[in-house]
Amino acid sequence: MNTDIYDVAIIGLGPAGVTAAIYAGRKRLKAIIIGESIGGQSVVSRKIENWIGIPELSGAEMAMRLYDHLDIVKDHVKIVDSPKVSLIEEASFGGKPAFQVFYGENQVFAATVLIASGSRRRKLGVPGEDEYSGRGAYYCSICDAPLMQDKDAAVVGGGNAGLEAVSDLVAYARKVYLLELMDELKADQATRAKVLAGRKVELILNAKTREIKGRSEVQSLTYEDTKTGTMKELGVQGVFIQIGSEPNSELAKGLVKLDACGQIIVDPISQQASRPGVWAAGDVTQIPYKQNNIAMGDAAKAILDINNYLLRQ
Ligand SMILES: Cc1cc2nc3c(=O)[nH]c(=O)nc-3n(C[C@H](O)[C@H](O)[C@H](O)COP(=O)(O)OP(=O)(O)OC[C@H]3O[C@@H](n4cnc5c(N)ncnc54)[C@H](O)[C@@H]3O)c2cc1C
């Protein structure tokens, strides 16, 4: 394969990136896909039940299937799986506008770029969070709720994700505390009423989490009651942090417009970002409803639009 300049450089090996690579391969574009590890965020899921066409599969199985499908286009798409892309810069190649994509010690030139670098869970940033990550401090209730069998757990964050975590946990835990920073829950009314009706659930408002404590595993959570300023401690063996996610858009700063949350702003019809030659798809964009199927559909749209753009050049 001639690697002087690619038609498209795809960043990210999650559902969006892999879909883009498959579409690019089928369009016989000269493409490169660069990402950390295949599968993206839901790799950790025990069960995915909305992967259309397969009623139930685990995150690991989904990643395997993505890998197998990607393998089919490997003669057309160069797959680079491990280093992170650190920078994308506007450049020129053979007198034509291009982009220079830097990863690890390497760099490539591409006529267009599709950013599909997804998002990551937002952290609390309190003492003990990193220390006990995976040992009582968790970000995925779907994955880790079963570890709370007959234990006490706290969910931090009263949005819809927090309430979903409570629902996951009540099936296993003895007691579930739901801590919300504000004086009311952010989640919608219907979900709120349903989840809080459970006898095991205790809602604590005006609660600012200050520390996660333990020995080898989590033993308690300390929070400040922001109304009174008093510090309180809950004996829990699990803390489920559900305070949203952050886009992996650092590589796009200065290149394209981001919204106030750092998400790449795209045209929802074409997936084009603010700079000609750059597209984005999936959880890294401002498109609401962060889901595998949506990320994949948007990535397919993006490659079809890129293909048309290249034909017009
Ligand atoms: C625990 C959990 C369970 C979920 N369950 C479901 C579900 O059941 N059904 C559903 O539809 N959705 C589910 N989702 C949401 C779904 O996972 C996302 O919507 C989907 O993964 C978005 O795909 P993406 O390709 O845009 O991003 P991601 O999946 O985030 O993939 C992005 C990839 O890019 C890589 N990357 C990041 N930065 C760089 C960089 N600088 N250079 C190179 N690579 C980079 C990342 O490591 C990652 O591999 C779940 C999410 C989580 C967290």
The ligand as a Tripos MOL2 file, in Angstrom:
@<TRIPOS>MOLECULE
LIG
   53    58     1     0     0
SMALL
NO_CHARGES

@<TRIPOS>ATOM
      1 C1        -20.2510    0.9130   30.7520 C.3       1 LIG1
      2 C2        -20.9320    1.3430   29.4930 C.ar      1 LIG1
      3 C3        -21.9290    0.5590   28.9700 C.ar      1 LIG1
      4 C4        -22.5710    0.9510   27.8030 C.ar      1 LIG1
      5 N1        -23.5590    0.1450   27.2980 N.ar      1 LIG1
      6 C5        -24.1510    0.4860   26.1380 C.ar      1 LIG1
      7 C6        -25.1570   -0.3620   25.5900 C.ar      1 LIG1
      8 O1        -25.5320   -1.3760   26.1680 O.2       1 LIG1
      9 N2        -25.6770    0.0170   24.4000 N.ar      1 LIG1
     10 C7        -25.3090    1.1570   23.7290 C.ar      1 LIG1
     11 O2        -25.8230    1.4140   22.6390 O.2       1 LIG1
     12 N3        -24.3730    1.9680   24.2300 N.ar      1 LIG1
     13 C8        -23.7870    1.6600   25.4200 C.ar      1 LIG1
     14 N4        -22.8530    2.5000   25.9600 N.ar      1 LIG1
     15 C9        -22.4820    3.7190   25.2200 C.3       1 LIG1
     16 C10       -21.5040    3.3380   24.1150 C.3       1 LIG1
     17 O3        -20.4580    2.5920   24.6700 O.3       1 LIG1
     18 C11       -20.9670    4.5840   23.4150 C.3       1 LIG1
     19 O4        -22.0160    5.3600   22.9270 O.3       1 LIG1
     20 C12       -20.0590    4.1650   22.2730 C.3       1 LIG1
     21 O5        -18.9760    3.4020   22.7580 O.3       1 LIG1
     22 C13       -19.5210    5.3760   21.5310 C.3       1 LIG1
     23 O6        -18.6500    4.9330   20.5520 O.3       1 LIG1
     24 P1        -17.4520    5.8320   20.0130 P.3       1 LIG1
     25 O7        -16.7620    5.0000   19.0000 O.co2     1 LIG1
     26 O8        -17.9650    7.1510   19.6390 O.co2     1 LIG1
     27 O9        -16.5140    6.1030   21.2670 O.3       1 LIG1
     28 P2        -15.7360    5.1330   22.2600 P.3       1 LIG1
     29 O10       -16.4630    3.8770   22.4840 O.co2     1 LIG1
     30 O11       -15.4290    5.9860   23.4360 O.co2     1 LIG1
     31 O12       -14.4100    4.7740   21.4840 O.3       1 LIG1
     32 C14       -13.4050    5.7200   21.2550 C.3       1 LIG1
     33 C15       -12.0760    5.0220   21.1140 C.3       1 LIG1
     34 O13       -11.0960    6.0010   20.7820 O.3       1 LIG1
     35 C16        -9.9390    5.8190   21.5910 C.3       1 LIG1
     36 N5         -9.2610    7.1050   21.7420 N.ar      1 LIG1
     37 C17        -9.5330    8.1180   22.5850 C.ar      1 LIG1
     38 N6         -8.6630    9.1250   22.4180 N.ar      1 LIG1
     39 C18        -7.8260    8.7360   21.4350 C.ar      1 LIG1
     40 C19        -6.6910    9.3380   20.8030 C.ar      1 LIG1
     41 N7         -6.2650   10.5470   21.1520 N.pl3     1 LIG1
     42 N8         -6.0780    8.6460   19.8400 N.ar      1 LIG1
     43 C20        -6.5020    7.4240   19.4630 C.ar      1 LIG1
     44 N9         -7.5510    6.7920   20.0270 N.ar      1 LIG1
     45 C21        -8.1940    7.4500   20.9980 C.ar      1 LIG1
     46 C22       -10.5230    5.3070   22.9090 C.3       1 LIG1
     47 O14        -9.5460    4.6200   23.6530 O.3       1 LIG1
     48 C23       -11.6160    4.3700   22.4100 C.3       1 LIG1
     49 O15       -11.1220    3.0820   22.1340 O.3       1 LIG1
     50 C24       -22.2040    2.1440   27.1420 C.ar      1 LIG1
     51 C25       -21.1850    2.9370   27.6820 C.ar      1 LIG1
     52 C26       -20.5550    2.5450   28.8520 C.ar      1 LIG1
     53 C27       -19.4690    3.4060   29.4310 C.3       1 LIG1
@<TRIPOS>BOND
     1     1     2 1
     2     2     3 ar
     3     2    52 ar
     4     3     4 ar
     5     4     5 ar
     6     4    50 ar
     7     5     6 ar
     8     6     7 ar
     9     6    13 1
    10     7     8 2
    11     7     9 ar
    12     9    10 ar
    13    10    11 2
    14    10    12 ar
    15    12    13 ar
    16    13    14 ar
    17    14    15 1
    18    14    50 ar
    19    15    16 1
    20    16    17 1
    21    16    18 1
    22    18    19 1
    23    18    20 1
    24    20    21 1
    25    20    22 1
    26    22    23 1
    27    23    24 1
    28    24    25 2
    29    24    26 1
    30    24    27 1
    31    27    28 1
    32    28    29 2
    33    28    30 1
    34    28    31 1
    35    31    32 1
    36    32    33 1
    37    33    34 1
    38    33    48 1
    39    34    35 1
    40    35    36 1
    41    35    46 1
    42    36    37 ar
    43    36    45 ar
    44    37    38 ar
    45    38    39 ar
    46    39    40 ar
    47    39    45 ar
    48    40    41 1
    49    40    42 ar
    50    42    43 ar
    51    43    44 ar
    52    44    45 ar
    53    46    47 1
    54    46    48 1
    55    48    49 1
    56    50    51 ar
    57    51    52 ar
    58    52    53 1
@<TRIPOS>SUBSTRUCTURE
     1 LIG1         1 GROUP 0 **** ****
